[in-house]
Amino acid sequence: MDIDIKDLVTLDNNIEYIVTSKTTYEDDIYYYFVNNNDNKDFKILRLNKDNNKLVEFDNQELIKRLLPLFVKETLFSIKDENSNNVG
């Protein structure tokens, strides 16, 4: 499964989400999704390597570790996009 920042993804709940960030932590890939119509609805998901599906989790300590990584990846993505649009 190849999902990138700014992709639109429809989850099993039939709601469309924007991929706002993606990061790798301890050999797992995590995504930060925001509902395309309601920015208060967000999900942090892990890619299950065994079946290539996105799974929700509720490990608050892990989420606390991931949030700064999501911010860093998003800022890097914005900076990279801006440098590609110059000139």
C-alpha positions as CSV (number, residue, x, y, z in Angstrom):
1,M,0.0,0.0,0.0
2,D,1.5,3.3,-1.1
3,I,-0.1,6.3,0.6
4,D,1.5,9.7,0.5
5,I,0.9,13.1,2.2
6,K,-2.0,14.9,0.5
7,D,-3.6,11.7,-0.8
8,L,-7.4,11.3,-0.3
9,V,-8.3,7.9,1.3
10,T,-11.8,6.5,1.9
11,L,-11.8,4.3,5.0
12,D,-14.2,1.5,5.9
13,N,-16.6,4.1,7.5
14,N,-17.0,5.5,3.9
15,I,-15.6,8.9,5.0
16,E,-12.9,10.5,2.9
17,Y,-9.7,11.6,4.8
18,I,-6.7,13.6,3.7
19,V,-3.3,12.2,4.6
20,T,-1.7,15.1,6.4
21,S,1.4,13.3,7.6
22,K,3.3,10.0,7.4
23,T,6.2,8.8,9.5
24,T,8.2,5.7,10.3
25,Y,8.8,4.8,13.9
26,E,10.4,1.5,15.0
27,D,10.0,0.0,11.5
28,D,6.3,0.7,11.4
29,I,4.6,3.3,9.1
30,Y,2.1,5.6,10.8
31,Y,-0.4,8.0,9.2
32,Y,-2.2,11.1,10.4
33,F,-5.5,11.4,8.6
34,V,-8.0,14.3,8.8
35,N,-11.6,14.1,7.7
36,N,-12.0,16.0,4.4
37,N,-15.2,17.6,5.7
38,D,-14.6,17.9,9.4
39,N,-11.1,18.8,10.6
40,K,-12.0,17.8,14.2
41,D,-12.3,14.2,13.0
42,F,-8.8,12.8,12.7
43,K,-7.2,9.3,12.9
44,I,-3.8,8.0,13.6
45,L,-3.3,4.7,11.9
46,R,-0.6,2.1,11.6
47,L,0.1,0.1,8.4
48,N,-0.2,-3.6,9.3
49,K,2.7,-5.2,7.3
50,D,1.1,-8.7,7.5
51,N,-2.1,-7.8,5.6
52,N,-1.3,-4.4,4.2
53,K,-4.2,-2.8,6.0
54,L,-4.5,0.4,8.1
55,V,-5.3,-0.2,11.8
56,E,-6.4,2.1,14.5
57,F,-4.7,1.9,17.9
58,D,-5.2,3.6,21.3
59,N,-1.7,3.6,22.8
60,Q,-1.5,7.1,24.3
61,E,2.3,6.9,25.0
62,L,3.0,5.9,21.4
63,I,0.7,8.7,20.1
64,K,2.7,11.2,22.2
65,R,5.9,9.9,20.6
66,L,4.4,10.1,17.1
67,L,3.0,13.6,17.2
68,P,6.3,15.5,17.0
69,L,7.4,13.2,14.2
70,F,4.2,14.0,12.3
71,V,4.8,17.7,12.7
72,K,8.4,17.3,11.5
73,E,7.4,15.3,8.5
74,T,4.7,17.7,7.6
75,L,7.0,20.7,7.8
76,F,9.6,18.8,5.7
77,S,6.9,18.1,3.1
78,I,5.8,21.7,3.0
79,K,9.4,23.0,2.7
80,D,10.2,20.4,0.0
81,E,7.0,21.4,-2.0
82,N,7.8,25.1,-1.7
83,S,11.4,24.5,-3.0
84,N,10.0,22.6,-6.0
85,N,7.7,25.5,-6.9
86,V,10.4,28.1,-7.0
87,G,11.5,29.3,-10.4
